[in-house]
Structures are given as structure tokens and as C-alpha cells.
Amino acid sequence: MLGQIKRYFILTGSIMITAIGIYFFKFANNFSFGGVTGLAVLVAETGLLSASTFSAIANVALLVIGLIILGKEFAISTTYCTILLSVTLSVLEHIFPMTQPLTDQPMLELCFAIALPAFASAVLFNMGASSGGTDVIAAILRKYSSVNIGSALLYSDVLFAAASFIVFDIKTGLYSLLGLAIRSLMIDNFIESFNLSKYFNVVCNNPEPICDFIKNELHRSASIIHAKGAFSGKDKYIVLTAMSRHQAVRLRNFIKETEPGAFILISNTSEIIGKGFHTV
């Protein structure tokens, strides 16, 4: 229960960040760099529906597709996020009606329109959820292909961004395409940063204290390989292990104190599949 409360607290915070970035910076400037909200900007310009109303309708349709293809757990989380995002946008529309951008600096507002939703989307994707819309299409593309989520978003949204050249003007279209490209890159970088771990190769004479520290203090596991030094010809041991960045700092300091002659190779990795890390 505590885990679920924490999960939905994070989902809620991510949606709030997304809504702020979309309503105050994206809608106000007619930026259309992808997603249902990007298409909503185009539809709102025609006067048929408001941006928030169209977003709600389109999200429901895509949500049904996500339920069928991506499963119940993804659909439940995405349903919550989609409803919350639609309601939040509608509330903001009534409380803070906007007839013009917040500032006269479109590049500054473009940065916030990109960064806030990109960060929030990365959190949602990393938790097996999404904010709905074309994020569902991107999740489907990632499931059935080898593309990263950022590239999948780029493929699913590029036509919507290109349409802003026709509906608005060349300047808005260029801003929209630039925003889409940067957003796709930022989401991949955020996800990689969230999942970043440290991989250790430790060459030492006595692996037991190191392995005891890894098991008892860091609650991780390790593998020991018997080796032989090419230059010295002496017997050596190689300890292989992977852990979080915070744990890596503790292990590195411990090895420096207990085995100052050990050779330590530390690598960054965001793709670790196995117990204690990712399962798929």
C-alpha cells in the first residue's frame, strides 16, 4: 500500500509539472511539437473545440488502444494520468485564462515548454506509465521495435509538428520542430540518467572483505573470478558487481581503505537486466 501511495504521488507530481509546461508555455505560444496537446493547439486554432476539450477526447480513444495492446497495469496508470492532466488543464483554463504569452521571449518560453513536460514524461515512462495521447503510440512502438522512447515520440509526433507550418506561420513551425527534436533527446537522456548505475571490475589480492561489504552493507551481490597478472605472474581475483551511484561511492571508499593496492575499473551503465535491477 505504501508503495502504491508513493507511486501515485510521483505520478501526480509529474502530471502537475506537465500541465504547467503545456498550459502556460505551450498553448500560449501555439507551439505544436507533438503529442495530443500539440494537435490540440492546431484544432483550437480552427475554433471547433478548445485545446483542453480536444485533448480529453483524443486521450480517451488512444487509451483504449493502450489497454488492448500494452496491458492492464499500463492502462490503469495512464488512465489516472490522462484524466488528471485533462482536468488540470481545464481548471487552469478557467482559473488563469490566457490571451497572450507570459513574456515577449518565445525562445525562453520554448525552453520551459520543452523541459518541463520532457522531464515529467521521462519519469512516467520510467515507471511504466504515460500521460496518454501519442505517448501511448510511442510506448507501442518501443514495445514492438528496438527504438528508444525519444525516437518513438519523434516518429509519432513529427507530422503534428509539421502541420503548424500550415496552420500558423513559418516561425511557429520552426519552433515546433526544434522543440520536438530537443524534447525527444531530453526524454532519452532523463531516462538514462534515472537508470544510471555503476559497474565495478575490481582486481585485488583478497576479495573476501570486499564481497562481505557488498553483501552485508550494500545488500548487493558479486561474482569472483580467479585470474593471473600478465606482468607479475601472481594470482589475482576479479570482483564483478553493479549498484547504484550512492552505493558505488561507499564501495569505492571502502576498497581504497582496505585494499589500497586494488585496481578498480568503474563504468556507467543504464541497461542492467536481472534481480535487483530491470526484469525485462
C-alpha positions in Angstrom: 0.0 0.0 0.0 2.8 2.4 0.9 4.5 1.6 -2.4 1.3 2.4 -4.3 0.8 5.6 -2.5 4.4 6.7 -3.3 3.9 5.6 -6.9 0.7 7.7 -7.4 2.2 10.6 -5.5 5.1 10.7 -8.1 2.6 10.2 -11.0 0.6 13.2 -9.7 3.6 15.4 -9.3 4.7 14.5 -12.8 1.3 15.4 -14.3 1.3 18.7 -12.4 4.7 19.6 -14.0 3.4 18.5 -17.4 0.3 20.7 -17.1 2.2 23.8 -16.1 4.6 23.4 -19.1 1.8 22.7 -21.5 -0.7 25.4 -20.4 1.5 28.3 -19.6 4.2 27.9 -22.2 3.0 25.6 -25.0 -0.7 26.6 -25.5 0.0 30.3 -25.1 2.7 30.3 -27.8 0.9 27.9 -30.2 3.9 25.5 -30.0 2.9 22.2 -31.6 5.9 19.9 -31.1 3.9 16.7 -31.0 1.5 14.9 -28.8 -2.2 15.2 -28.5 -1.7 18.6 -26.9 0.3 19.7 -29.9 -2.6 18.6 -32.2 -5.0 20.3 -29.7 -3.2 23.6 -30.4 -3.9 23.2 -34.1 -7.6 22.2 -33.6 -8.1 25.1 -31.1 -7.0 27.5 -33.8 -9.9 26.4 -36.0 -12.4 27.3 -33.3 -14.1 23.9 -33.4 -13.0 22.8 -29.9 -10.9 24.2 -27.1 -7.5 22.7 -26.7 -8.4 21.1 -23.4 -11.6 19.5 -24.7 -9.9 18.0 -27.7 -7.2 16.7 -25.5 -9.7 14.8 -23.4 -11.5 13.3 -26.3 -8.3 12.1 -28.1 -6.8 10.8 -25.0 -9.7 8.5 -24.3 -9.5 7.0 -27.8 -5.8 6.3 -27.5 -6.2 5.0 -24.0 -8.5 2.2 -25.3 -5.8 1.3 -27.8 -3.2 1.2 -25.0 -5.4 -1.0 -22.8 -5.7 -3.6 -25.6 -2.0 -3.6 -26.6 0.0 -2.7 -23.6 -2.0 -4.3 -20.8 -3.9 -3.5 -17.7 -1.2 -2.1 -15.4 0.0 0.4 -18.0 -3.6 1.3 -18.9 -4.6 1.9 -15.2 -1.7 4.3 -14.6 -2.1 6.0 -17.9 -5.9 6.4 -17.3 -5.2 8.1 -14.0 -2.5 10.4 -15.6 -4.7 11.2 -18.6 -7.8 12.1 -16.6 -5.7 14.2 -14.1 -3.9 16.0 -17.0 -7.2 16.8 -18.7 -8.8 18.0 -15.5 -5.8 20.1 -14.5 -5.7 21.8 -18.0 -9.4 22.6 -17.8 -9.0 24.0 -14.2 -6.1 26.1 -15.3 -8.0 27.3 -18.3 -10.8 28.6 -16.0 -8.6 30.0 -13.2 -5.8 31.5 -15.3 -7.3 32.4 -18.8 -4.5 33.3 -21.1 -4.9 35.5 -24.2 -1.2 36.0 -24.8 2.2 34.5 -23.8 3.6 35.2 -20.4 6.6 37.1 -21.8 7.8 38.5 -25.1 10.6 36.0 -25.2 9.5 33.0 -27.3 12.8 31.2 -27.0 12.8 31.4 -23.3 9.2 30.1 -23.1 10.1 27.3 -25.6 12.8 26.1 -23.2 10.2 25.7 -20.4 7.6 24.2 -22.8 10.2 21.5 -23.7 12.0 20.9 -20.4 9.0 20.6 -18.0 7.0 18.0 -20.0 10.1 16.2 -21.1 11.2 15.6 -17.5 7.8 14.6 -16.4 7.3 12.2 -19.4 10.7 10.6 -18.6 9.5 9.9 -15.0 6.2 8.4 -16.3 7.8 6.2 -18.9 10.4 5.0 -16.4 7.5 4.0 -14.1 5.6 2.1 -16.8 3.0 4.8 -17.4 2.4 7.8 -19.6 0.4 11.0 -19.8 -1.7 9.5 -22.6 -2.0 10.7 -26.1 0.7 9.9 -28.6 2.8 8.8 -25.7 0.7 5.6 -25.9 1.7 5.3 -29.6 5.4 5.8 -28.7 5.1 3.1 -26.0 3.7 0.7 -28.5 6.5 1.4 -30.9 9.1 0.8 -28.2 7.4 -2.5 -27.3 7.5 -3.9 -30.8 10.7 -2.4 -32.0 14.3 -1.6 -30.9 13.9 2.2 -30.9 14.3 4.4 -27.8 11.3 6.1 -26.4 12.6 9.5 -27.6 12.9 8.3 -31.2 9.5 6.7 -30.9 8.0 10.0 -29.8 9.8 11.8 -32.7 8.3 9.4 -35.2 4.7 9.6 -33.8 4.7 13.4 -33.5 6.6 14.8 -36.4 3.5 15.2 -38.7 1.7 17.2 -36.0 4.7 19.5 -35.6 5.0 20.0 -39.3 1.3 20.9 -39.6 2.0 24.1 -37.6 3.7 25.5 -40.7 0.3 25.4 -42.4 -2.0 26.4 -39.6 0.2 29.2 -38.1 3.4 30.5 -39.8 7.0 29.6 -40.6 8.4 30.9 -37.3 5.9 28.8 -35.2 6.6 25.8 -37.4 10.3 26.1 -36.9 10.0 26.5 -33.2 7.7 23.4 -33.1 10.1 21.2 -35.0 13.0 22.4 -32.9 11.0 21.7 -29.7 10.1 18.2 -30.9 13.7 17.3 -31.6 15.0 18.6 -28.3 12.2 17.1 -26.3 12.9 13.6 -27.8 16.6 13.9 -26.9 15.9 15.2 -23.4 13.4 12.3 -22.6 16.0 9.7 -23.6 18.7 11.5 -21.5 16.5 11.9 -18.5 15.5 8.2 -18.6 19.2 7.1 -18.9 20.1 9.4 -16.0 17.3 7.9 -13.8 18.5 4.3 -14.5 22.2 5.1 -14.3 24.2 2.5 -12.3 27.8 1.7 -11.7 29.6 -1.4 -12.8 32.7 -2.5 -11.0 35.7 -4.6 -12.1 38.0 -4.8 -9.0 41.3 -6.6 -9.4 42.7 -7.5 -5.9 44.6 -10.0 -3.8 41.9 -10.6 -1.2 38.3 -10.4 -2.4 36.6 -11.6 0.9 36.4 -8.2 2.7 35.2 -6.5 -0.4 32.5 -9.2 -1.0 31.4 -9.1 2.6 31.0 -5.3 2.5 29.0 -5.7 -0.8 26.7 -8.3 0.7 26.2 -7.1 4.3 26.4 -3.3 4.0 25.2 -2.6 0.4 22.9 -5.6 0.2 24.1 -6.4 -3.3 25.8 -9.5 -4.7 29.0 -10.0 -6.7 31.0 -12.6 -8.7 34.6 -13.6 -8.1 36.9 -14.7 -10.9 40.3 -16.2 -10.3 42.9 -14.6 -12.6 46.6 -14.2 -13.1 48.5 -11.0 -13.6 50.1 -10.8 -17.0 53.1 -8.7 -15.8 53.7 -10.1 -12.3 52.5 -13.6 -12.9 50.8 -13.6 -9.5 47.4 -14.9 -8.7 44.7 -12.3 -8.6 41.0 -12.1 -8.1 38.4 -10.0 -10.1 35.3 -8.9 -8.3 32.4 -8.1 -10.6 29.4 -6.2 -9.2 26.8 -3.5 -10.1 25.0 -1.0 -7.9 23.5 2.5 -7.6 25.6 5.6 -7.7 25.3 6.2 -4.0 26.3 2.7 -3.2 29.2 3.0 -5.7 30.7 5.9 -3.7 30.7 3.8 -0.5 32.2 0.8 -2.1 35.0 2.8 -3.8 35.9 4.4 -0.5 35.9 1.1 1.3 38.2 -0.5 -1.3 40.6 2.4 -1.1 40.8 1.9 2.7 41.0 -1.9 2.9 42.7 -2.7 -0.4 44.8 0.3 -1.4 46.7 -1.8 -4.0 43.5 -2.9 -5.8 42.9 -1.9 -9.4 39.3 -0.5 -9.8 37.5 0.0 -13.1 34.2 1.8 -12.7 31.8 2.1 -15.7 28.5 3.9 -16.2 25.6 1.7 -17.4 21.8 2.3 -17.7 21.0 -1.2 -19.1 21.2 -3.8 -16.3 18.7 -6.7 -16.5 18.4 -9.0 -13.6 17.4 -9.4 -10.0 17.6 -6.0 -8.2 17.5 -4.1 -11.5 15.3 -4.3 -14.5 13.4 -7.6 -15.1 12.9 -7.1 -18.9 
